[in-house]
Amino acid sequence: MFSYEQLEKYNETDVEIYRYVINNMDRVGYMSIRELAHELHVSTSTILRFCLKNGFEGYRDFKRALKSEQQQLSTYEPKSDVSELAHFFAKTNSSAYLARMNVS
């Protein structure tokens, strides 16, 4: 939803809005622009500029994307078994593997 390139261009206010949105994603999806502005002690214009800066047509479009993102995150099931990954890293960190790859 937020790209690295966008995050690099944020000013202090944008960072504050971003952090609030990420930490309160479930609430923000149902807040009006005035409620969000009030929570952050900024104007509604500041919120709208934040939405536009992130490529949304407006606050409504931003909320729609936020709800979609939240839904995708809630349906994602992370793998609980990381033993295969740990085994891979153990093998690649061994002296035999490093010697074969000509890494010192």
Stockholm file with secondary structure:
# STOCKHOLM 1.0

chainA/1-104         MFSYEQLEKYNETDVEIYRYVINNMDRVGYMSIRELAHELHVSTSTILRFCLKNGFEGYRDFKRALKSEQQQLSTYEPKSDVSELAHFFAKTNSSAYLARMNVS
#=GR chainA/1-104 SS CCCHHHHHTCCHHHHHHHHHHHHTHHHHTTCCHHHHHHHHTSCHHHHHHHHHHTTCSSHHHHHHHHHHHHHHHHHCCCCSCCHHHHHHHHHHTSHHHHHHTTCC
#=GC SS_cons         CCCHHHHHTCCHHHHHHHHHHHHTHHHHTTCCHHHHHHHHTSCHHHHHHHHHHTTCSSHHHHHHHHHHHHHHHHHCCCCSCCHHHHHHHHHHTSHHHHHHTTCC
//
